[in-house]
Amino acid sequence: MLALRRVLFILMGAALLLDSSRSGLVAVAQVASRDRRPASGLAIVVNKTNPVENLSLGDLRKIFMGQKSGWPHGTRIAVLMMDSGPERETMLREVYRMSEREYRNHFLRGLFAEDVRVVPRTLANPVVMRKFVFNAPGAIGYVLPRDIDPSVKVIRIDGLLPEDKDYKLQVDARLSE
């Protein structure tokens, strides 16, 4: 009986500690959210000769998921992904809506099942991304706004550019520094 009381006492104490630590965690989260820096929009870039000016987020997802193999004007699509970084994390979260593991599995399964028409090429950094897009008429990739230069064209997503208020592809500024 004494052992049972001790167990109950320990459990009740743990519950009280857990409850008080939750309040502390909420307070810490509130302070952290006030200290967040503003997000930055991720620019979707294509070759300058590509006549496409705007894509819906749904069409962008279909392209990056490998479900579309050609642009409306007939050029074959070349999908580009960064090897790592906040840009890739944003694409996985906002466009693919997948974890890194789910992303890899999607393309492995898709290749074997022949559900995927285009497999993304993985590139090391924004400079390589821009150069590839510049040299490949059907290429589509992404860069942070600071990495945009005149060699590529930024397209609108749902009618919006990265600097617009309601643009959906946002990168947390803390991750992109």
Number of C-alpha atoms within 10 A of each C-alpha: 6 7 8 9 10 11 12 12 12 12 12 12 12 12 12 12 11 12 12 11 12 12 11 12 12 11 12 11 12 11 11 10 10 8 9 11 10 11 15 19 24 26 25 24 23 29 24 18 12 19 13 16 12 17 17 13 17 12 16 18 18 15 24 25 22 21 16 17 20 15 16 10 10 9 14 16 23 24 22 20 23 22 12 12 12 19 26 18 19 18 21 18 15 16 20 18 13 15 12 14 8 13 14 12 12 16 20 14 12 18 15 9 9 10 14 18 16 21 21 18 13 13 16 12 15 19 13 12 24 25 13 20 24 21 13 18 17 22 22 29 25 24 22 18 15 10 12 18 11 9 14 23 23 25 22 20 21 16 13 16 20 21 14 11 9 12 17 17 22 22 21 19 14 12 11 12 6
